[in-house]
Amino acid sequence: MEQIRLLVSGMTCQGCVRSVKRVLEAVPGVDAAEISLERGEATVQVTSGRASAADLVAAVERAGFGAQPTDQAG
């Protein structure tokens, strides 16, 4: 299991948080996603090798938000 952090832009409310969480958790290989509206960040737990940061960014962008991976991994 690995952790990928994304900076997410465009979230303005808890509805946005739920939308981002839903699209991230729909990506194959994602086990869980925690979203912080205050920090504009998503912390995603993925099965190693099953989902990449690029997959996660693409999912968030398809939902209408901006995203970029941070350089921090856990």
PyMOL commands that place a pseudoatom at each C-alpha (Angstrom):
pseudoatom trace, name=CA, resn=MET, resi=1, chain=A, elem=C, hetatm=0, pos=[0.000, 0.000, 0.000]
pseudoatom trace, name=CA, resn=GLU, resi=2, chain=A, elem=C, hetatm=0, pos=[1.209, 3.497, -0.729]
pseudoatom trace, name=CA, resn=GLN, resi=3, chain=A, elem=C, hetatm=0, pos=[-0.049, 7.004, -0.065]
pseudoatom trace, name=CA, resn=ILE, resi=4, chain=A, elem=C, hetatm=0, pos=[-0.373, 9.705, -2.709]
pseudoatom trace, name=CA, resn=ARG, resi=5, chain=A, elem=C, hetatm=0, pos=[-1.118, 13.317, -1.809]
pseudoatom trace, name=CA, resn=LEU, resi=6, chain=A, elem=C, hetatm=0, pos=[-2.722, 15.730, -4.237]
pseudoatom trace, name=CA, resn=LEU, resi=7, chain=A, elem=C, hetatm=0, pos=[-3.281, 19.457, -4.060]
pseudoatom trace, name=CA, resn=VAL, resi=8, chain=A, elem=C, hetatm=0, pos=[-6.850, 20.006, -5.220]
pseudoatom trace, name=CA, resn=SER, resi=9, chain=A, elem=C, hetatm=0, pos=[-8.123, 23.368, -6.454]
pseudoatom trace, name=CA, resn=GLY, resi=10, chain=A, elem=C, hetatm=0, pos=[-11.659, 24.530, -7.058]
pseudoatom trace, name=CA, resn=MET, resi=11, chain=A, elem=C, hetatm=0, pos=[-13.284, 22.994, -3.972]
pseudoatom trace, name=CA, resn=THR, resi=12, chain=A, elem=C, hetatm=0, pos=[-15.569, 25.497, -2.254]
pseudoatom trace, name=CA, resn=CYS, resi=13, chain=A, elem=C, hetatm=0, pos=[-17.890, 23.398, -0.075]
pseudoatom trace, name=CA, resn=GLN, resi=14, chain=A, elem=C, hetatm=0, pos=[-18.530, 19.998, 1.469]
pseudoatom trace, name=CA, resn=GLY, resi=15, chain=A, elem=C, hetatm=0, pos=[-20.387, 18.965, -1.700]
pseudoatom trace, name=CA, resn=CYS, resi=16, chain=A, elem=C, hetatm=0, pos=[-17.128, 19.461, -3.600]
pseudoatom trace, name=CA, resn=VAL, resi=17, chain=A, elem=C, hetatm=0, pos=[-15.298, 17.384, -0.998]
pseudoatom trace, name=CA, resn=ARG, resi=18, chain=A, elem=C, hetatm=0, pos=[-17.811, 14.551, -1.440]
pseudoatom trace, name=CA, resn=SER, resi=19, chain=A, elem=C, hetatm=0, pos=[-17.485, 14.740, -5.227]
pseudoatom trace, name=CA, resn=VAL, resi=20, chain=A, elem=C, hetatm=0, pos=[-13.680, 14.563, -5.116]
pseudoatom trace, name=CA, resn=LYS, resi=21, chain=A, elem=C, hetatm=0, pos=[-13.789, 11.681, -2.614]
pseudoatom trace, name=CA, resn=ARG, resi=22, chain=A, elem=C, hetatm=0, pos=[-16.280, 9.782, -4.788]
pseudoatom trace, name=CA, resn=VAL, resi=23, chain=A, elem=C, hetatm=0, pos=[-14.272, 10.122, -8.015]
pseudoatom trace, name=CA, resn=LEU, resi=24, chain=A, elem=C, hetatm=0, pos=[-10.995, 9.222, -6.324]
pseudoatom trace, name=CA, resn=GLU, resi=25, chain=A, elem=C, hetatm=0, pos=[-12.453, 6.144, -4.637]
pseudoatom trace, name=CA, resn=ALA, resi=26, chain=A, elem=C, hetatm=0, pos=[-13.835, 5.018, -8.016]
pseudoatom trace, name=CA, resn=VAL, resi=27, chain=A, elem=C, hetatm=0, pos=[-10.309, 4.753, -9.477]
pseudoatom trace, name=CA, resn=PRO, resi=28, chain=A, elem=C, hetatm=0, pos=[-9.242, 1.081, -9.618]
pseudoatom trace, name=CA, resn=GLY, resi=29, chain=A, elem=C, hetatm=0, pos=[-6.599, 0.409, -6.986]
pseudoatom trace, name=CA, resn=VAL, resi=30, chain=A, elem=C, hetatm=0, pos=[-7.730, 3.155, -4.599]
pseudoatom trace, name=CA, resn=ASP, resi=31, chain=A, elem=C, hetatm=0, pos=[-8.508, 1.825, -1.133]
pseudoatom trace, name=CA, resn=ALA, resi=32, chain=A, elem=C, hetatm=0, pos=[-9.490, 5.094, 0.571]
pseudoatom trace, name=CA, resn=ALA, resi=33, chain=A, elem=C, hetatm=0, pos=[-9.378, 8.852, 0.101]
pseudoatom trace, name=CA, resn=GLU, resi=34, chain=A, elem=C, hetatm=0, pos=[-9.416, 11.586, 2.737]
pseudoatom trace, name=CA, resn=ILE, resi=35, chain=A, elem=C, hetatm=0, pos=[-10.161, 15.096, 1.500]
pseudoatom trace, name=CA, resn=SER, resi=36, chain=A, elem=C, hetatm=0, pos=[-9.455, 18.369, 3.333]
pseudoatom trace, name=CA, resn=LEU, resi=37, chain=A, elem=C, hetatm=0, pos=[-11.348, 21.410, 2.113]
pseudoatom trace, name=CA, resn=GLU, resi=38, chain=A, elem=C, hetatm=0, pos=[-9.330, 23.655, 4.444]
pseudoatom trace, name=CA, resn=ARG, resi=39, chain=A, elem=C, hetatm=0, pos=[-5.950, 22.480, 3.107]
pseudoatom trace, name=CA, resn=GLY, resi=40, chain=A, elem=C, hetatm=0, pos=[-7.142, 21.862, -0.449]
pseudoatom trace, name=CA, resn=GLU, resi=41, chain=A, elem=C, hetatm=0, pos=[-5.595, 18.431, -0.263]
pseudoatom trace, name=CA, resn=ALA, resi=42, chain=A, elem=C, hetatm=0, pos=[-6.462, 14.801, -0.898]
pseudoatom trace, name=CA, resn=THR, resi=43, chain=A, elem=C, hetatm=0, pos=[-4.591, 11.942, 0.763]
pseudoatom trace, name=CA, resn=VAL, resi=44, chain=A, elem=C, hetatm=0, pos=[-5.214, 8.729, -1.138]
pseudoatom trace, name=CA, resn=GLN, resi=45, chain=A, elem=C, hetatm=0, pos=[-4.336, 5.190, -0.068]
pseudoatom trace, name=CA, resn=VAL, resi=46, chain=A, elem=C, hetatm=0, pos=[-3.655, 2.996, -3.098]
pseudoatom trace, name=CA, resn=THR, resi=47, chain=A, elem=C, hetatm=0, pos=[-2.611, -0.594, -3.652]
pseudoatom trace, name=CA, resn=SER, resi=48, chain=A, elem=C, hetatm=0, pos=[0.993, -0.322, -4.831]
pseudoatom trace, name=CA, resn=GLY, resi=49, chain=A, elem=C, hetatm=0, pos=[1.254, -0.404, -8.597]
pseudoatom trace, name=CA, resn=ARG, resi=50, chain=A, elem=C, hetatm=0, pos=[-2.488, -0.296, -9.230]
pseudoatom trace, name=CA, resn=ALA, resi=51, chain=A, elem=C, hetatm=0, pos=[-3.117, 3.468, -9.384]
pseudoatom trace, name=CA, resn=SER, resi=52, chain=A, elem=C, hetatm=0, pos=[-0.711, 6.274, -10.186]
pseudoatom trace, name=CA, resn=ALA, resi=53, chain=A, elem=C, hetatm=0, pos=[-0.740, 9.946, -9.305]
pseudoatom trace, name=CA, resn=ALA, resi=54, chain=A, elem=C, hetatm=0, pos=[-1.558, 10.631, -12.974]
pseudoatom trace, name=CA, resn=ASP, resi=55, chain=A, elem=C, hetatm=0, pos=[-4.650, 8.377, -12.724]
pseudoatom trace, name=CA, resn=LEU, resi=56, chain=A, elem=C, hetatm=0, pos=[-5.822, 10.288, -9.663]
pseudoatom trace, name=CA, resn=VAL, resi=57, chain=A, elem=C, hetatm=0, pos=[-5.185, 13.706, -11.210]
pseudoatom trace, name=CA, resn=ALA, resi=58, chain=A, elem=C, hetatm=0, pos=[-7.113, 12.694, -14.334]
pseudoatom trace, name=CA, resn=ALA, resi=59, chain=A, elem=C, hetatm=0, pos=[-10.105, 11.545, -12.275]
pseudoatom trace, name=CA, resn=VAL, resi=60, chain=A, elem=C, hetatm=0, pos=[-10.212, 14.793, -10.293]
pseudoatom trace, name=CA, resn=GLU, resi=61, chain=A, elem=C, hetatm=0, pos=[-9.882, 16.885, -13.463]
pseudoatom trace, name=CA, resn=ARG, resi=62, chain=A, elem=C, hetatm=0, pos=[-12.698, 14.956, -15.173]
pseudoatom trace, name=CA, resn=ALA, resi=63, chain=A, elem=C, hetatm=0, pos=[-14.869, 15.953, -12.199]
pseudoatom trace, name=CA, resn=GLY, resi=64, chain=A, elem=C, hetatm=0, pos=[-14.142, 19.625, -12.892]
pseudoatom trace, name=CA, resn=PHE, resi=65, chain=A, elem=C, hetatm=0, pos=[-11.486, 20.354, -10.278]
pseudoatom trace, name=CA, resn=GLY, resi=66, chain=A, elem=C, hetatm=0, pos=[-7.773, 21.024, -10.585]
pseudoatom trace, name=CA, resn=ALA, resi=67, chain=A, elem=C, hetatm=0, pos=[-5.216, 18.651, -9.115]
pseudoatom trace, name=CA, resn=GLN, resi=68, chain=A, elem=C, hetatm=0, pos=[-1.483, 18.130, -8.918]
pseudoatom trace, name=CA, resn=PRO, resi=69, chain=A, elem=C, hetatm=0, pos=[0.580, 15.669, -6.931]
pseudoatom trace, name=CA, resn=THR, resi=70, chain=A, elem=C, hetatm=0, pos=[2.641, 16.960, -4.036]
pseudoatom trace, name=CA, resn=ASP, resi=71, chain=A, elem=C, hetatm=0, pos=[6.200, 15.807, -3.595]
pseudoatom trace, name=CA, resn=GLN, resi=72, chain=A, elem=C, hetatm=0, pos=[5.364, 14.293, -0.200]
pseudoatom trace, name=CA, resn=ALA, resi=73, chain=A, elem=C, hetatm=0, pos=[4.709, 10.576, 0.056]
pseudoatom trace, name=CA, resn=GLY, resi=74, chain=A, elem=C, hetatm=0, pos=[4.060, 8.543, 3.142]
for i in range(1, 74): cmd.bond("trace and resi %d" % i, "trace and resi %d" % (i + 1))
show_as sticks, trace
zoom trace
